[in-house]
Amino acid sequence: TKSIVYTDHKSLQYIFNQKELNMHQRRWFELLSNYECEIKYHPGKANVVADALSRKERLKPRRVRAMSMTIQSGLKARIIEAQKEAVKDLKAPSEGLQGLDA
């Protein structure tokens, strides 16, 4: 069965009749020659649905600022301090905690 292909690319309707083709047209010719089809021109503006789908939505790009944040946790210092206090309460030597200062 022969299919009808509607396109808004006007030169495609004459692609099978042209003697010389540029590279872009050759690619189309190679693709379409595998099918039994008739190509008819249909202006893009007349085909509202396809025209709307083929248009990309143009959004203004958002500006993004680089940001860095350093989070310092006092957890390690609080643990070491609590350990020192616990050792003082036990009246044990605090030599084992040397070098653990933050």
CNS distance restraints for C-alpha pairs under 8 A (distance, minus, plus):
assign (resid   1 and name CA) (resid  36 and name CA) 7.31 0.50 0.50
assign (resid   2 and name CA) (resid  36 and name CA) 5.24 0.50 0.50
assign (resid   2 and name CA) (resid  37 and name CA) 5.12 0.50 0.50
assign (resid   2 and name CA) (resid  38 and name CA) 7.09 0.50 0.50
assign (resid   3 and name CA) (resid  36 and name CA) 6.49 0.50 0.50
assign (resid   3 and name CA) (resid  37 and name CA) 4.51 0.50 0.50
assign (resid   3 and name CA) (resid  38 and name CA) 6.17 0.50 0.50
assign (resid   4 and name CA) (resid  37 and name CA) 5.52 0.50 0.50
assign (resid   4 and name CA) (resid  38 and name CA) 4.77 0.50 0.50
assign (resid   4 and name CA) (resid  39 and name CA) 5.87 0.50 0.50
assign (resid   4 and name CA) (resid  40 and name CA) 7.05 0.50 0.50
assign (resid   5 and name CA) (resid  37 and name CA) 6.68 0.50 0.50
assign (resid   5 and name CA) (resid  38 and name CA) 6.05 0.50 0.50
assign (resid   5 and name CA) (resid  39 and name CA) 4.78 0.50 0.50
assign (resid   5 and name CA) (resid  40 and name CA) 6.10 0.50 0.50
assign (resid   6 and name CA) (resid  39 and name CA) 5.98 0.50 0.50
assign (resid   6 and name CA) (resid  40 and name CA) 4.92 0.50 0.50
assign (resid   6 and name CA) (resid  41 and name CA) 5.73 0.50 0.50
assign (resid   6 and name CA) (resid  42 and name CA) 5.78 0.50 0.50
assign (resid   7 and name CA) (resid  12 and name CA) 7.61 0.50 0.50
assign (resid   7 and name CA) (resid  39 and name CA) 7.19 0.50 0.50
assign (resid   7 and name CA) (resid  40 and name CA) 6.34 0.50 0.50
assign (resid   7 and name CA) (resid  41 and name CA) 5.15 0.50 0.50
assign (resid   7 and name CA) (resid  42 and name CA) 5.45 0.50 0.50
assign (resid   7 and name CA) (resid  43 and name CA) 7.36 0.50 0.50
assign (resid   7 and name CA) (resid  44 and name CA) 7.81 0.50 0.50
assign (resid   8 and name CA) (resid  41 and name CA) 5.72 0.50 0.50
assign (resid   8 and name CA) (resid  42 and name CA) 5.10 0.50 0.50
assign (resid   8 and name CA) (resid  43 and name CA) 4.77 0.50 0.50
assign (resid   8 and name CA) (resid  44 and name CA) 5.02 0.50 0.50
assign (resid   9 and name CA) (resid  13 and name CA) 7.85 0.50 0.50
assign (resid   9 and name CA) (resid  41 and name CA) 6.84 0.50 0.50
assign (resid   9 and name CA) (resid  43 and name CA) 7.91 0.50 0.50
assign (resid  10 and name CA) (resid  41 and name CA) 5.56 0.50 0.50
assign (resid  10 and name CA) (resid  42 and name CA) 7.91 0.50 0.50
assign (resid  10 and name CA) (resid  43 and name CA) 7.96 0.50 0.50
assign (resid  11 and name CA) (resid  15 and name CA) 6.54 0.50 0.50
assign (resid  12 and name CA) (resid  25 and name CA) 7.81 0.50 0.50
assign (resid  12 and name CA) (resid  28 and name CA) 7.89 0.50 0.50
assign (resid  12 and name CA) (resid  39 and name CA) 6.98 0.50 0.50
assign (resid  12 and name CA) (resid  41 and name CA) 7.83 0.50 0.50
assign (resid  13 and name CA) (resid  38 and name CA) 7.93 0.50 0.50
assign (resid  13 and name CA) (resid  39 and name CA) 4.97 0.50 0.50
assign (resid  13 and name CA) (resid  40 and name CA) 5.62 0.50 0.50
assign (resid  13 and name CA) (resid  41 and name CA) 6.22 0.50 0.50
assign (resid  14 and name CA) (resid  18 and name CA) 6.40 0.50 0.50
assign (resid  15 and name CA) (resid  21 and name CA) 7.92 0.50 0.50
assign (resid  15 and name CA) (resid  25 and name CA) 7.19 0.50 0.50
assign (resid  15 and name CA) (resid  29 and name CA) 6.69 0.50 0.50
assign (resid  16 and name CA) (resid  29 and name CA) 7.24 0.50 0.50
assign (resid  21 and name CA) (resid  25 and name CA) 5.51 0.50 0.50
assign (resid  21 and name CA) (resid  26 and name CA) 5.75 0.50 0.50
assign (resid  22 and name CA) (resid  26 and name CA) 6.06 0.50 0.50
assign (resid  23 and name CA) (resid  27 and name CA) 6.38 0.50 0.50
assign (resid  24 and name CA) (resid  28 and name CA) 6.64 0.50 0.50
assign (resid  25 and name CA) (resid  29 and name CA) 6.03 0.50 0.50
assign (resid  26 and name CA) (resid  30 and name CA) 6.06 0.50 0.50
assign (resid  27 and name CA) (resid  31 and name CA) 6.25 0.50 0.50
assign (resid  28 and name CA) (resid  32 and name CA) 6.04 0.50 0.50
assign (resid  29 and name CA) (resid  33 and name CA) 5.74 0.50 0.50
assign (resid  30 and name CA) (resid  34 and name CA) 7.09 0.50 0.50
assign (resid  31 and name CA) (resid  35 and name CA) 7.96 0.50 0.50
assign (resid  32 and name CA) (resid  36 and name CA) 7.97 0.50 0.50
assign (resid  32 and name CA) (resid  37 and name CA) 7.70 0.50 0.50
assign (resid  42 and name CA) (resid  46 and name CA) 7.04 0.50 0.50
assign (resid  42 and name CA) (resid  47 and name CA) 7.21 0.50 0.50
assign (resid  43 and name CA) (resid  47 and name CA) 6.64 0.50 0.50
assign (resid  44 and name CA) (resid  48 and name CA) 7.00 0.50 0.50
assign (resid  44 and name CA) (resid  50 and name CA) 7.17 0.50 0.50
assign (resid  44 and name CA) (resid  51 and name CA) 5.43 0.50 0.50
assign (resid  45 and name CA) (resid  51 and name CA) 6.29 0.50 0.50
assign (resid  47 and name CA) (resid  51 and name CA) 5.98 0.50 0.50
assign (resid  48 and name CA) (resid  52 and name CA) 6.00 0.50 0.50
assign (resid  49 and name CA) (resid  53 and name CA) 6.21 0.50 0.50
assign (resid  50 and name CA) (resid  54 and name CA) 6.02 0.50 0.50
assign (resid  51 and name CA) (resid  55 and name CA) 6.46 0.50 0.50
assign (resid  74 and name CA) (resid  78 and name CA) 6.13 0.50 0.50
assign (resid  75 and name CA) (resid  79 and name CA) 6.15 0.50 0.50
assign (resid  76 and name CA) (resid  80 and name CA) 6.31 0.50 0.50
assign (resid  76 and name CA) (resid 102 and name CA) 7.27 0.50 0.50
assign (resid  77 and name CA) (resid  81 and name CA) 6.11 0.50 0.50
assign (resid  77 and name CA) (resid 101 and name CA) 7.41 0.50 0.50
assign (resid  77 and name CA) (resid 102 and name CA) 5.85 0.50 0.50
assign (resid  78 and name CA) (resid  82 and name CA) 6.07 0.50 0.50
assign (resid  79 and name CA) (resid  83 and name CA) 6.14 0.50 0.50
assign (resid  80 and name CA) (resid  84 and name CA) 6.23 0.50 0.50
assign (resid  80 and name CA) (resid 100 and name CA) 6.98 0.50 0.50
assign (resid  80 and name CA) (resid 101 and name CA) 7.13 0.50 0.50
assign (resid  81 and name CA) (resid  85 and name CA) 6.25 0.50 0.50
assign (resid  82 and name CA) (resid  86 and name CA) 6.11 0.50 0.50
assign (resid  83 and name CA) (resid  87 and name CA) 6.19 0.50 0.50
assign (resid  84 and name CA) (resid  88 and name CA) 6.23 0.50 0.50
assign (resid  84 and name CA) (resid  94 and name CA) 7.04 0.50 0.50
assign (resid  84 and name CA) (resid  97 and name CA) 7.44 0.50 0.50
assign (resid  85 and name CA) (resid  89 and name CA) 6.25 0.50 0.50
assign (resid  86 and name CA) (resid  90 and name CA) 6.42 0.50 0.50
assign (resid  87 and name CA) (resid  91 and name CA) 6.19 0.50 0.50
assign (resid  87 and name CA) (resid  92 and name CA) 5.60 0.50 0.50
assign (resid  87 and name CA) (resid  93 and name CA) 7.22 0.50 0.50
assign (resid  87 and name CA) (resid  94 and name CA) 6.47 0.50 0.50
assign (resid  88 and name CA) (resid  92 and name CA) 6.38 0.50 0.50
assign (resid  88 and name CA) (resid  93 and name CA) 7.85 0.50 0.50
assign (resid  88 and name CA) (resid  94 and name CA) 7.56 0.50 0.50
assign (resid  94 and name CA) (resid  98 and name CA) 7.20 0.50 0.50
